[in-house]
Amino acid sequence: MRVLLVDDDHDSRKHVASFLRDLGHAVSECSDGDEALSLFHSEHFPMVLSDIRMPGMSGLELLKNIKALKTSDTSVVLFTGHGDMDSAIAALRSGAYDYLLKPIDVEKLAILAGRVEQYHLAKAAKERTSLSYSKYTKAIKRNIPAEITRSQQLAAQSAGLKHIGIFSETMQNIIEQAQKYHTDRAMPVLIQGETGTGKEIIARLIHFGSLVNAGAFIDINCPSITATLFESEMFGYEEGAFTGSLRGGRPGKIELAQGGTLFLDEVSEISLELQGKLLRVIQEKELYRVGGTRKIKTDIRIICATNANLALCVQEGKFRQDLYYRLQGGVIDIPPLRNRQTEILPLALHFMQLAKKHKNKQFSSISKAAAQLLTAHPWPGNIRELKNLIEWIVFMYDEKEILAKHLRMLTKPAAEAKNKEYILNTQKYNLPEEPLDLDLYMQDIVKKALLKFGGNKTKTAQYLGISRSSLACRLKRNSK
């Protein structure tokens, strides 16, 4: 697909252009809006990516000039800073296809580019089919499905869905469930599973489906937003709703998800008061902004995920029973990896193949001894832990097969493992007769916790019950 990229920041523009070219797109670069508009008049671009704030013609002005051309069906995506949401909303109201926050998240950019290409190729295929008898040969018509398939594959890859490994009947059934739920946007879906089992991937499968006009996928990590900010983040606010509110107010995540999907990760962390307001949105399909009196109709698909036992949370009074039953319109339970042992080695090989291609390494197999260690490990971090481990091995080494020595973090001397097991059991533990190296155990626990949460230091600190700064100090001390 031909893309026109407009950004006065040279380094940023080169980085984005290089990434898009790696995806297979043809990119033309411009440093300002005037130059871009001139080039746009002389060539056809299905997609325009532009920064909003530039000297001379702004991105918004460029958008309006493009949209003023009635013959143009170009999809325009604008870049904006985190503190300039007003411009983003103005862009959407002026006809922008979407917007991205700076610094650019390349994964989200790839998803957008895939969706835009899918739309334009499908449109072109439809036009060719209608004109096939008068203008196109049968050979060209036969290529139309291939064009659409290529676009769908690109969009799937961009969304992180192309390389899903399905190695069991259990996961095949889950994928089929997700595809069925995709067909009914009105049905809320609840995805249950331990941390690292791939709940967000399944949520994206439900959202994207065939990847045609799927709309926005707005994800919220509920524990990461403080209770005081959660309501305004979710529902938006009107001007003057509170001290520091932006002029003209601001739409919330629900409004930004209009026509698409709102994904609430770890929904059990939402306060009881906000659970009631979320229930109203699901049932009444409307909301009020904070400080607002105007009803805003909603058209969103709601997908929630949790690693908690919601039924138990209801019994303990931590989760509303009515919301719990409302979310059970569609339920997907993802078993932990330890209950799907036959998948461990195929998944490990799958991740190895992806990582070696990316890192240009020679790995091609897993030794028998390494395979035994992999299948014997309980994988508390599930697929995420396995994926991170394999990627680390491919990054650190370059051999023909993964060996037992590469898995030393999974292997401990028997006596040490036995002692550690008791130490981590607060109900009953025995201290060894020989001197105990407490720092060694602390280092090991921190390393395993980091691996469990994919290197996320905030989640690791929360899991260990320490501050993020304390974790940083431990990591710095361990690295010496």
Residue pairs with C-beta under 8 A, 6 or more apart in sequence:
1 25
1 26
1 46
1 47
1 113
1 116
1 117
1 120
2 25
2 26
2 28
2 43
2 44
2 45
2 46
2 47
3 20
3 25
3 26
3 27
3 28
3 45
3 46
3 47
3 48
3 49
3 113
4 27
4 28
4 30
4 36
4 39
4 40
4 45
4 47
4 48
4 49
4 50
5 13
5 16
5 17
5 20
5 27
5 28
5 29
5 30
5 49
5 50
6 29
6 30
6 31
6 32
6 33
6 35
6 36
6 48
6 49
6 50
6 51
6 54
6 59
6 62
7 13
7 16
7 31
7 49
7 50
7 51
7 54
7 79
8 31
8 32
8 51
8 54
8 55
9 51
10 31
12 51
12 102
12 103
12 104
13 29
13 31
14 29
15 104
16 49
16 104
16 106
16 109
17 27
17 29
19 106
19 109
19 110
20 27
20 109
20 113
21 27
23 110
23 113
23 154
23 158
24 154
25 113
25 117
28 39
28 43
28 45
30 36
30 39
32 54
32 55
32 56
32 57
33 50
33 54
33 56
33 57
33 58
33 59
33 61
33 62
34 56
34 57
36 48
36 50
36 57
36 62
37 57
37 62
37 65
37 66
40 48
40 66
40 74
45 74
46 73
46 74
46 75
46 116
46 117
46 120
47 74
47 75
47 76
47 77
47 113
47 116
47 117
47 120
48 62
48 66
48 74
48 75
48 76
48 77
49 77
49 78
49 79
49 109
50 59
50 62
50 63
50 76
50 77
50 78
50 79
51 59
51 78
51 79
51 80
51 102
52 58
52 59
52 60
52 78
52 79
52 80
52 84
52 87
52 88
52 91
53 59
53 80
53 81
53 84
53 87
57 65
59 78
59 79
59 91
60 78
60 87
60 90
60 91
60 94
62 76
63 76
63 78
63 91
63 94
63 95
63 96
64 94
66 72
66 74
66 76
67 76
67 94
67 95
73 120
73 123
75 97
75 116
75 119
75 120
76 95
76 96
76 97
77 96
77 97
77 98
77 99
77 100
77 112
77 116
78 87
78 88
78 91
78 96
78 99
78 100
79 99
79 100
79 101
79 102
79 104
80 87
80 88
80 91
80 99
80 100
80 101
80 102
81 101
81 102
82 101
82 102
85 246
85 250
86 246
86 247
86 248
86 250
88 99
88 101
89 250
89 251
91 99
92 98
92 99
97 112
97 116
98 112
98 216
100 108
100 109
100 112
107 158
107 160
110 157
110 158
110 159
111 155
111 158
111 159
111 217
112 158
113 158
114 151
114 154
114 155
114 156
114 157
114 158
114 159
114 211
115 155
115 158
115 211
115 214
117 151
117 154
117 155
118 148
118 151
118 152
118 154
118 155
118 211
118 212
119 212
119 213
121 147
121 148
121 150
121 151
122 148
122 151
122 212
124 147
125 144
125 145
125 147
125 148
128 136
128 140
128 141
128 144
129 141
129 144
132 138
132 140
132 141
151 211
152 210
152 211
153 162
155 208
155 211
156 162
156 208
156 211
157 163
159 204
159 208
159 211
160 201
160 204
161 201
161 204
161 205
161 208
163 350
163 354
164 175
164 201
164 205
165 343
165 346
165 347
165 350
165 351
166 172
166 175
167 342
167 343
167 346
167 347
167 350
168 340
168 342
168 343
170 335
170 340
171 340
171 343
174 202
174 332
174 334
175 202
175 205
177 330
177 332
178 202
178 205
178 206
178 332
179 205
179 209
181 187
181 189
181 206
181 330
181 332
182 205
182 206
182 207
182 208
182 209
182 210
183 209
184 330
185 300
185 301
186 301
187 329
187 330
188 282
188 302
188 303
188 304
188 326
188 327
188 329
188 330
189 203
189 206
189 301
189 302
189 303
189 304
189 327
189 329
189 330
189 331
189 332
190 267
190 303
190 304
190 305
190 306
190 310
190 327
190 328
190 329
190 330
190 331
190 332
191 199
191 202
191 203
191 303
191 304
191 305
191 306
191 331
191 332
191 334
192 199
192 305
192 306
192 307
192 310
192 331
192 332
192 333
192 334
193 199
193 305
193 307
193 333
193 334
193 335
193 336
193 382
194 307
194 334
194 336
194 382
195 307
195 381
195 382
195 384
195 452
195 453
196 337
196 381
196 382
196 383
196 384
196 385
196 452
196 454
197 334
197 335
197 336
197 337
197 382
197 383
197 384
198 334
198 382
198 383
198 384
199 265
199 305
199 307
199 334
200 219
200 263
200 265
200 305
202 332
202 334
203 219
203 261
203 263
203 303
203 305
204 217
206 261
206 301
206 303
207 214
207 215
207 217
207 260
207 261
207 263
207 301
207 303
208 214
208 217
214 260
214 261
215 257
215 258
215 259
215 260
215 261
216 256
216 257
216 258
216 259
216 260
216 261
217 257
217 260
217 261
217 263
218 253
218 256
218 257
218 260
218 261
218 262
218 263
219 263
219 265
220 233
220 234
220 253
220 262
220 263
220 264
220 265
221 265
221 266
222 230
222 264
222 265
222 266
222 267
222 268
222 269
222 270
223 266
223 269
223 462
224 458
225 233
227 271
230 270
230 271
230 274
231 274
231 277
231 290
232 241
232 242
232 250
232 252
232 290
233 252
233 253
234 252
234 253
234 254
234 274
234 277
234 278
235 252
235 254
235 277
235 287
235 288
235 289
235 290
236 249
236 250
236 251
236 252
236 254
236 255
236 289
236 290
236 292
237 245
237 249
237 250
237 252
237 289
237 290
237 291
237 292
238 245
238 249
238 289
238 290
238 291
238 292
239 245
239 246
239 247
239 248
239 249
240 291
241 249
241 289
241 290
241 291
241 292
242 290
242 291
245 291
249 289
249 291
249 292
251 289
252 287
252 289
253 262
254 262
254 281
254 287
254 298
254 300
255 287
255 296
255 298
257 300
258 298
258 299
258 300
259 299
259 300
260 300
260 301
261 300
261 301
261 302
261 303
262 300
262 301
262 302
262 303
263 303
263 304
263 305
264 270
264 278
264 302
264 303
264 304
264 305
265 305
266 305
266 306
266 307
266 308
267 304
267 305
267 306
267 327
268 306
268 308
268 310
268 313
268 318
268 319
270 278
272 318
272 319
272 320
275 319
275 320
275 323
276 320
276 323
277 287
278 323
279 320
279 322
279 323
279 326
280 286
280 287
281 287
281 298
281 302
282 302
282 323
282 326
282 327
283 326
285 297
285 298
285 299
286 295
286 296
286 297
286 298
287 295
287 296
287 298
288 294
288 295
288 296
289 296
302 327
304 327
310 319
310 324
310 327
311 324
313 319
313 324
314 320
314 321
314 324
336 379
336 382
337 343
337 344
337 347
337 379
337 382
337 383
337 386
338 378
338 379
341 375
344 374
344 375
344 379
344 386
345 366
345 371
345 374
345 375
347 383
347 386
347 387
348 366
348 374
348 386
348 390
348 402
349 365
349 366
351 386
351 387
351 390
351 391
352 363
352 366
352 390
352 393
352 394
352 402
355 361
355 363
355 390
355 391
355 394
355 395
356 362
356 363
356 364
356 394
359 394
359 395
361 394
361 397
361 398
362 398
362 399
362 400
363 393
363 394
363 398
363 399
363 400
363 401
363 402
364 400
364 401
365 400
365 401
365 402
366 374
366 401
366 402
367 401
367 402
367 403
367 404
369 403
369 404
370 401
370 402
370 403
370 404
370 406
370 407
373 404
373 407
373 410
373 411
374 386
374 407
374 410
377 410
379 385
379 386
380 452
381 388
381 451
381 452
381 453
381 454
384 452
384 453
384 454
385 451
385 452
385 454
388 451
388 454
388 455
389 407
389 409
389 410
389 451
390 402
393 402
393 406
393 407
396 406
397 406
404 411
409 447
409 448
409 451
412 420
415 432
419 430
419 431
419 432
420 441
420 444
422 428
422 429
422 430
423 429
423 431
423 441
442 474
443 474
443 478
445 464
446 460
446 464
446 471
446 474
446 475
446 478
447 478
449 460
449 463
449 464
450 457
450 460
452 460
452 463
453 459
453 460
453 463
457 468
457 471
457 472
457 475
458 468
460 471
461 467
461 468
461 470
461 471
464 471
466 474
